[in-house]
Amino acid sequence: MKHYFTMHKLSFNKETLFYFISFILPGLIFVSYFFYTHNGILTVDLGQQYVDFLAFFRSNLFTHPLKLIYTFSNGLGGSMLATDAYYLFSPFNLLLFLFPQKFVPQAILIIIALKIAMAGLTSYYYWHQKIANYFYVLAASSSYALSGYVIGNYYNLMWLDAVLLLPLLIDAIDKVLAKQKNHLTLITFLLWLTNFYTAFMALLFGLLYFLTKIFFIKKESRLPLFWNYLKCSMFGSFFNAFMLLPVFVEMLQGKAASSAQWSWGFQFPPYEQFSKLADGAYNFHEMQEGMPNIYIALPLLMFTILYFLSKKINWQNKLANGLLLSFLIASLFWTPLVLLWHLGQFPVWYPGRFSFVLIFLSLNLAIDFLRQHEKISLIQIGILAILALGLAIYLCLNQGFEFLTQEAQISSCSFLALGLLFIGLIYQKTELAAPFFYLIVELELIINVVLSLGNLAYQKDSDFQNFAANTNQATQYLKMHDQGFYRTEKTFYRSDGDPFTADYNGLSSFNSISDQRVLNLLMNLGFVNNSNSYNNFGGTPITDDLLGVKYYLLPNNDIIPLRKNKQMKYDNPNHRIDVSDYAMQKKFKQLLIVKNNHALPLLFLSPTAPKEIKFDPASISNNQNLFFKQATGKKTQLFTRVIWPDPKKIGVTGWEGGWMQYSRKKHAQVSRVIFNFRPHTNDSYYLELPGDLDENSAEIHVNDSNLNLSVRDPDPRLINLGSQMQGQRIQIAITLKKNDLNLNSANLWRLNTTKLNTQITAFKRNQPIFSQAGLKIKSNRFATKKAMTMNSTIPASSNWLIFDKGKLLHQNKTLFMKTFLNFKLVKGQHQITLIYIPWIFLIGLLITIISIIIYYFSIKNTHC
């Protein structure tokens, strides 16, 4: 009896130990890379977007939770529900609250490592039910947790929840097919909750997997099983209606509003995908314009191939899994299937975002082969050798991919050879075969992590921490000393998501779910933008005044010397010289606050109702002037064209019969055009550049200050040349980077700031005062002597309810500037209240509650 209990105790301890290893080792390997290289975790979108969302989430979940429904930190103001569903609702994010705000980057590293660790644990749990050998299961689970998809997308941490939940989903489907108790409803709910985007991919794969299995079940059982699967999946989906409905509506207003161009072609030559099987098959180019990440440990890939060469596995199973595998492989490069997996939109960066399901299926087939305990024949080994040799030759001779370094080629070929030697000489021939195989796989995974992550550049954690500390100090000061309703901006930016990190109402945003009307407006007003981001670069005093930018944060160039790790970086400076004309408000060690006394409130009375307008896509100055006219009703022309002075040409010649068109002289070391002029007024002067003139075509210096010419989409923009410079020289030096330079679409403008300030001051004089708290905006009591329109710079939404002294008002159908809500006011006394009611969220919440009630009374006798 004592022997019995001792054996069971040892068995229990051994079982627990391997579960622990499956969890701890993948996460530890990942964390160790950053520990030993001293790299920060922040890179690309994690450092430029997600960290801002997570900082905002940590700051507001328990203190200002209504901001997670709607916030003016989201661009010009917008719903956060779809953003929450895409970026923030992973339960792992609650770990942020265990760390101080300044340690958000370190907290993110821990969160990512835990998700990777959980992917190892859940896949180990699933595959251990198939085979008893701990080491083969550990090899597969580690390969899944540290696969090319995970390493290549670790910074897209919101996608990793689907990776760790996928094995549990497939396990639940297997139990549905076996008519056993399962948790399909719960897993489906968790998938949708943590990230609806990858949830769609995982659930679509789950459906395909279910269909490949159900045809091996007796005909009379198929329909009941399918109904049970469908019922459990639908309940899990309806439980999440409170998030999915808002997501659907906001997607229609955002990304889904733009259409993808359908074709029957390939995204790239299919054979090139073989290069992504190599160790270290990843770099910056791959995340932007490369191919999907499908890497798994190469020895395990050989077992996947052996599945189809197996004599013990029947041809029907091989056919079903072969069709599914072929479908997934074709989805990597065939355009119709690429669009299917990505909800009808081509992925902007990060191709093949569903490839984790292909990796899982490949490893699952390898496990299915290993459970057969099949003796491998010389013919099977010969086929494997030919395929391995072909892959090795392709990887070694292919010079078209930067990531195929010599180290990557040597490593890949070495592990192909080791895999072959293991299968031919060691597999099933010794008790140490499985541990040896596990060590081979683990070593390759470590090498792949080092090679892949070594190809990326990383931001310093201290850069984010210094930025967050200093900007939050400034914005907290503003909240204490001015509790009004206004916007704040900066003459620099760390990322387009800065308003989230510093918790202020700004103009910039970087969000995959963006309001297309806001994007179109800001594009036509000259702000730097692309399909999912925009920032304050391109603004003028006109847009500052009309959009209610009351305060600016500027670098304090007179700072007391600080330690290097405490210095704030003023990245991406905005060449807005005229901002220095605003009144000084407060000085901090590293930042200054200036106040724009002419900024309008975010809601203001206008004498005229909004009209249908037409923007001029080639003239930002005309569009900004149109904005002023629509807001104030004044037919004032604020921009005056300045005649280009005669240029000084160095190493260039003008085109014959052309105007402002130049070509590089042959053999000229420097080709430059210089314009000098002296302003006749102290107004603000601007250079209007066409969209095709960027940092690749020219370099521009204004009075020896280098201008940032980088653009996202090729749209025209205004660049401030100077202000308060009457009689002083302004020099514009343009250096050619290409053979030709065409400036005939470039213009010089004088913005009459004196007239602007005078008219805005008069217009602002009797405007009501608004305050905002939570989802409510309220005005003081005011009177109008005639019927007027209350315009705003708040993006229009049917979720806004508008009351005037308790009486419900209706929004005008014609939007102000094609974007903003507005409404009519009659003559008399007024007090305006706006309340944001997320109707779709409430409807979804009602559906969720009803679904839970139905589930409770109808699923008692089922296995969900």
Disulfide bonds with the S-S distance in Angstrom:
Cys232-Cys864 1.38
